[in-house]
Amino acid sequence: MAESKKTTILVPRGKKLNKEGKKIMTSPEEFDALRKAFSGPHGVEEKSMLGILVKCNPAHLTTFRKKSPYIFTEDECGFERWDLFHMKFLENEILRFQRAVIQWTMHPWERDALLVRKSLEEKPPLYNLLIELACTRTSDEFLGARKAFKCLYNESVEEFVAVQVEGFQRRLLVALVSTYRYEGKRVNEAPVKSECQKLGKAIKTDKKNKIEEDDEVLRILTTRSKHHLKTVLKCYKEAYGSNLEEDLDDIQLLRDTVNCLCAPPIYFSQILDTAMSICPNEQEKEALTRVIVTRTDVDMKDIAEEFNRKYGAPLIEKIEAVALGNYRDFLVTLVKRGMAN
């Protein structure tokens, strides 16, 4: 009887095979890769998670939990349990890609109507988001969002804002969401100098009254066309030697209003930089999805150029550095598409 030959299987150092001949996770490098896949801050590394987790047996998972004390905590009953904060964090990051896809496929009117609602139901409220929606959309686009809001919630945007907000913020925000601006390029030059002087008086010379309570300032910012406002801003720069938005630095809502109306790429590049900073909060992180999804087919090329100019890094490279997995790939694909338009 012929002697059967034994087959020798070469296994790389640090790797073991199970009975089926498949690799199982034992190396510290794979533990580190799995922790990184879990750690956000923008999405999760699905491919890495899948490739590692399917190789784990119960003993390996126990080792992983014991060696990941910031993800799991030792329970007094003798087992390693998920840290509740990190569990919620991971659940949220796993859903981030799904939410981005849903937002991308929504009708723009519905998407903006939902964002209007979200802006004032958040704690604290996101007044800048409401300003962004009212001032960076065309009059017809925001009118569509107002129609969608009425259909979804059985109330108007105006009454929703008026009930939720008080004081100066109410006057400004209700006026912004109510206006239907002229979108043409024609500018009536006659009132430009006068309105420039009124802004200068309120900001530079009249120290007794608050700028945000000046009726003329609110009238100009909430009713004039974007082309008219750009002409007024140019006149202001020539007359006073500084940019209007710089002189409004202490009043964030008015500065955001000016930038959203007259320089959206500047506003959006700042929002993106904050969203991709070291420790953004959840509201700031959600802005990364919002800006890219809503501006891809509008002015993404201008935003990317402004981001690169101001922060010294290409927008795509920054996204690739901070985001993970399908979420990263989705955002990068949209940005590339927008930059090609």
LINFENCOR-V523428 format. One record per residue. N is the residue number from 0. SS is DSSP state (@ for helix, = for strand, . for the rest). PHI is phi in whole degrees, 0 to 359 (none if undefined). OMEGA is omega in whole degrees, 0 to 359 (none if undefined). Layout:
n:ss:phi:omega
N:SS:PHI:OMEGA
N:SS:PHI:OMEGA
This chain:
n:ss:phi:omega
0:.:none:183
1:.:291:180
2:.:285:181
3:.:288:180
4:.:275:177
5:.:270:180
6:.:266:179
7:.:261:178
8:.:256:178
9:.:275:181
10:.:246:179
11:.:302:178
12:.:303:180
13:.:87:180
14:.:241:174
15:=:231:178
16:=:246:173
17:.:274:184
18:.:297:180
19:.:274:179
20:.:85:181
21:.:265:179
22:=:292:175
23:=:239:187
24:.:277:174
25:.:224:190
26:.:279:175
27:@:301:180
28:@:298:179
29:@:287:173
30:@:302:180
31:@:297:179
32:@:297:180
33:@:291:177
34:@:299:179
35:@:297:179
36:@:297:180
37:@:275:200
38:.:263:178
39:.:64:7
40:.:273:181
41:=:229:179
42:.:88:178
43:.:228:180
44:.:268:187
45:@:301:183
46:@:298:179
47:@:294:179
48:@:302:182
49:@:296:183
50:@:297:182
51:@:270:187
52:@:296:181
53:.:291:179
54:.:267:186
55:.:274:167
56:.:261:183
57:@:305:181
58:@:293:179
59:@:292:178
60:@:295:177
61:@:297:178
62:@:298:179
63:@:299:180
64:@:295:181
65:@:293:182
66:.:267:180
67:.:233:188
68:.:293:179
69:.:275:176
70:.:259:181
71:=:237:178
72:=:239:180
73:=:282:180
74:.:278:181
75:.:295:178
76:.:276:172
77:.:97:175
78:.:221:180
79:=:266:181
80:=:245:179
81:=:301:167
82:.:294:188
83:@:299:180
84:@:298:183
85:@:289:177
86:@:296:177
87:@:296:179
88:@:300:182
89:@:293:177
90:@:304:181
91:@:294:181
92:@:291:177
93:@:297:181
94:@:279:187
95:@:299:178
96:@:295:180
97:@:299:179
98:@:296:179
99:@:297:179
100:@:295:179
101:@:297:179
102:@:298:182
103:@:296:184
104:@:274:179
105:.:291:168
106:.:294:182
107:@:306:179
108:@:296:180
109:@:296:181
110:@:301:181
111:@:291:177
112:@:297:178
113:@:295:179
114:@:291:175
115:@:301:180
116:@:299:182
117:@:298:186
118:@:301:183
119:@:255:177
120:@:268:176
121:.:291:176
122:.:239:356
123:.:287:181
124:.:296:182
125:.:259:181
126:@:299:181
127:@:296:178
128:@:293:178
129:@:296:176
130:@:298:178
131:@:304:182
132:@:294:184
133:@:286:189
134:@:253:180
135:@:262:175
136:.:271:172
137:.:289:180
138:@:301:180
139:@:291:179
140:@:297:182
141:@:286:174
142:@:298:176
143:@:298:178
144:@:296:178
145:@:295:177
146:@:296:179
147:@:297:179
148:@:299:180
149:@:298:180
150:@:290:183
151:@:282:190
152:@:238:178
153:.:57:172
154:.:203:181
155:.:275:175
156:@:301:183
157:@:299:182
158:@:288:176
159:@:299:181
160:@:294:183
161:@:297:180
162:@:282:186
163:@:279:190
164:.:239:179
165:.:230:172
166:@:66:180
167:@:303:181
168:@:300:179
169:@:295:181
170:@:301:182
171:@:292:188
172:@:290:178
173:@:297:179
174:@:296:182
175:@:293:183
176:@:281:182
177:@:268:188
178:.:286:172
179:.:234:189
180:.:283:170
181:.:293:185
182:.:258:182
183:.:286:183
184:.:267:181
185:.:291:180
186:.:236:174
187:.:280:186
188:@:290:186
189:@:304:183
190:@:273:185
191:@:299:182
192:@:297:180
193:@:298:181
194:@:289:174
195:@:299:180
196:@:294:178
197:@:295:176
198:@:295:179
199:@:298:180
200:@:297:182
201:@:293:186
202:@:266:189
203:@:265:191
204:@:247:184
205:.:269:183
206:.:271:184
207:.:284:184
208:.:252:178
209:.:285:181
210:@:301:185
211:@:292:179
212:@:260:180
213:.:281:183
214:@:298:182
215:@:291:176
216:@:300:180
217:@:295:181
218:@:298:183
219:@:296:185
220:@:287:186
221:@:260:183
222:@:235:185
223:.:288:178
224:.:292:181
225:@:294:178
226:@:294:177
227:@:296:181
228:@:297:178
229:@:297:177
230:@:292:177
231:@:296:179
232:@:297:177
233:@:296:177
234:@:298:180
235:@:298:180
236:@:299:181
237:@:292:184
238:@:280:189
239:@:242:174
240:.:77:178
241:.:216:178
242:.:280:181
243:@:301:182
244:@:296:177
245:@:290:180
246:@:287:177
247:.:260:187
248:.:302:182
249:.:280:182
250:.:240:189
251:@:303:183
252:@:296:179
253:@:290:178
254:@:295:177
255:@:297:178
256:@:298:180
257:@:297:181
258:@:292:180
259:@:294:180
260:@:282:191
261:@:247:182
262:.:212:182
263:@:305:179
264:@:301:177
265:@:295:180
266:@:299:185
267:@:291:178
268:@:295:177
269:@:294:178
270:@:297:180
271:@:294:180
272:@:298:178
273:@:296:181
274:@:298:183
275:.:255:177
276:.:285:188
277:.:294:184
278:.:229:179
279:.:287:173
280:.:278:186
281:@:296:178
282:@:299:180
283:@:291:179
284:@:295:180
285:@:296:180
286:@:295:178
287:@:299:177
288:@:297:186
289:@:301:184
290:@:294:183
291:@:291:180
292:@:294:186
293:@:274:185
294:@:249:182
295:.:307:184
296:.:261:181
297:.:246:185
298:.:214:183
299:@:299:179
300:@:298:179
301:@:294:180
302:@:295:180
303:@:297:179
304:@:295:178
305:@:293:179
306:@:298:180
307:@:295:181
308:@:295:187
309:@:278:188
310:@:248:173
311:.:69:179
312:.:213:176
313:.:299:183
314:@:301:181
315:@:298:179
316:@:296:179
317:@:294:178
318:@:298:180
319:@:297:181
320:@:282:187
321:@:248:184
322:=:261:184
323:.:229:165
324:@:61:182
325:@:299:180
326:@:299:178
327:@:300:183
328:@:298:180
329:@:295:180
330:@:296:180
331:@:298:179
332:@:297:179
333:@:294:180
334:@:297:178
335:@:300:178
336:@:298:180
337:@:296:181
338:@:288:180
339:@:278:182
340:.:288:none
